[in-house]
Amino acid sequence: AVSSAAEAAELRERLRAVKHTILVLSGKGGVGKSTFSALLAHGLAADEAKQVALLDIDICGPSIPKMMGLEGEQVHQSGSGWSPVYVEENLGVMSVGFLLGSPDDAVIWRGPKKNGLIKQFLRDVDWGEIDYLIVDTPPGTSDEHLSIVQYLSAAHIDGAVIITTPQEVSLQDVRKEINFCHKVKLPIIGVVENMSGFICPKCKNESQIFPPTTGGAEKMCQNLNVSLLGKVPLDPQIGRSCDRGQSFLSEAPESPATSSYRNIIQRIQEYCDQHPFQEEKII
């Protein structure tokens, strides 16, 4: 927990120059949160006038370094704190992956130690002026989620993007995540349905690899009164690009998945534009 008013003020001071914060959540693992976080960062950073930061708080399964092509990079310490690792001049990344000796090292930590690292990432990283801070989270509604929401309450969170896949086993956990957001008063920007059908590149037929037996994300969003930001079809190139640390958006500009992602990113930008940044005066 933020243990003192002084600590809250310190976090607020450090995060004061962050205009928009977006959390990427899902109750389920393996639905494409990190992929979405990485592509959202690339998509927003395509505007060179915008400064984007991607913070990976999936402490036990940090996949962001690999997806951003930064495996093996280390964090550097400067007088003003830890420096993020930059993909482009306007896209900085921070992850526990940069603190490990090898990508295969296991992080075997209890909750308090994870929370301590999350606090350090927010307080000790010299992010500078940022237009968008994207936070990639682990699956679920546990320690890390409570911590990040609590620490960021010292600043300002625009809201959460919740990732699901069409099948009921995924939606069941995503409903819990939506419930979590309501309980901790975290605004929901909307839901993204990943792996939503597969369009065969040869015959152009669409197959439902993960059948939406209960109506998929669309039905869930109607029932729970949250926005469906879009559906992204499966494209094998997405996985290939992630494994190679390349941006799928620039590697496969013609893919139907790319146009889905671009539409979703635009909707998130529009949402942020409607919630303008107000710098709080620190007393």
GUKE-843153 format. One record per residue (C-alpha): residue in one letter; x, y, z. Coordinates in pm, whole numbers, plus 50000, padded with zeros to 5 digits. Example, Ala and Ser with C-alpha at 12.3 -4.5 7.8 and 13.67 -1.06 7.14 Angstrom:
A512304955050780;S513674989450714;
//
This chain:
A500005000050000;V500995036349964;S502135038850320;S502275076050374;A501145109450244;A504795116950165;E505015085849945;A501775094949765;A503135129949703;E506375114949569;L504445092749325;R502245121949221;E505285143649162;R506935117148943;L503735109948747;R502615145848714;A503905148248356;V501965117048244;K498925128848048;H497075096147984;T497335062148151;I495775030948001;L495764997148179;V495494965647967;L493704938648166;S492144904248130;G490934877948372;K492454851348147;G496044843748049;G497034838347688;V494334860147532;G496774885447384;K497214912847646;S500924917947588;T500474916247210;F497764942647236;S499834964447474;A502834962647238;L500754971446931;L498894999247113;A502295014047204;H503535011246844;G500265025446710;L500285055746942;A504005061846886;A503435063346508;D502655099946579;E506185112846636;A504855142646828;K503585119047101;Q505765104447374;V504725068947467;A505795046847759;L505055009747796;L505304995548148;D505224957648186;I504094947648537;D503704910848451;I506474902448696;C506434864448650;G505854863848274;P507394895048121;S506944890947744;I507194927747649;P511034928247607;K510794900047349;M507824915447168;M509464949747148;G512754935447019;L514574945047340;E515614911247478;G518984912647655;E518764950247719;Q519614963048065;V518254992048268;H520655020948325;Q520705041448641;S521175078948620;G521015107448869;S517325111648799;G516475074548836;W516235044048612;S516205051548239;P513625032948030;V514875012647733;Y513905030047409;V512545013147095;E512195046646918;E513005081247047;N509375085347145;L508725049847277;G510275039147608;V509815005447779;M510294992548134;S509984956148242;V511314932448508;G512704913648206;F515464939948186;L516524931848543;L517004894248487;G520314877448405;S518634856348137;P515184855247974;D514814820148122;D515284831148483;A512224824748700;V510974852948921;I509824835249238;W508454863349450;R505674868049700;G503184896649673;P504974923249881;K508144920649673;K506154923849348;N504334954049486;G507654969549584;L508934966049229;I505754980949079;K506105010749313;Q509765014149210;F508805013648841;L506425042648899;R508565062349143;D512145056349027;V511885054948648;D512715087648479;W509825086948234;G509935124148158;E506985140547983;I504615113747857;D501465115647648;Y500495079147695;L501565054347964;I500375019147876;V500524993348154;D500574956448058;T499334935748352;P499384898748443;P496104879148417;G493654880948705;T492604905048978;S495284900549242;D498124918949414;E499664935449110;H496314949348992;L495364963449330;S498824978849367;I498934995549027;V495425009949068;Q496295022649414;Y499675037349318;L498305053449004;S495415068749196;A498105093549308;A498115104248940;H495275098348695;I494085067148509;D492015072248194;G490775036648215;A491225000148128;V491124981247800;I489974945647868;I491094917647637;T489154885547575;T488774857647320;P485344845947195;Q484884813947397;E482934811847724;V485934800147932;S487604833347851;L484494854947889;Q483774839848231;D487054853448367;V486684886348181;R483344892548354;K485224890048684;E487724915848554;I484894939748461;N483484934748809;F486934942348955;C487054975148760;H483644985448894;K484694976749252;V487924997149241;K486215025249043;L488465020548740;P486765033748423;I486465008348141;I487475022247800;G486164990547638;V486684954147546;V488754939647260;E487974904947126;N491164888547001;M491344856546790;S487904865146652;G487694841646355;F490344832946099;I490254844145737;C492034819245512;P494584838445302;K493964814945003;C490184810544986;K489164840645199;N486674819045391;E486254827445758;S486464799546018;Q485574802746385;I488624786746549;F487254796246893;P483474794446851;P481584821547043;T479174796147198;T477584822347428;G477634850947177;G481244861847228;A482394895947349;E479604913747163;K476824897347366;M478794901147691;C479324938347627;Q475614943447557;N474674924947876;L477174943748094;N476764977347921;V480434982347828;S481824992847488;L483144967147244;L486164984847092;G486544959246816;K487294923546710;V490694912846582;P490814882246354;L493564856246394;D496554861146167;P499584837846203;Q501814867646119;I500904883846456;G502704856046646;R505624856346404;S506084894046440;C505894891946821;D508494864446833;R510814885146615;G510254916946817;Q508784935446518;S505604956146494;F502904935646321;L501204968146216;S504134978345999;E505034942745889;A501504934145769;P499834967045675;E497304949645446;S496084923945701;P492454926345814;A493844923146170;T495914954946117;S492894975246014;S491034961746320;Y493904971746548;R494155006146389;N490425012646437;I490635001446800;I493705023246866;Q491905052946711;R488895047146939;I491185046147244;Q492825078747133;E489415094847091;Y488425083047439;C491605098547585;D491005131047394;Q487575133447557;H489205130347900;P491725158647882;F494705159148116;Q494415183348404;E497605188848593;E496805189248961;K498465215849166;I500535200049439;I499985217749765;
//
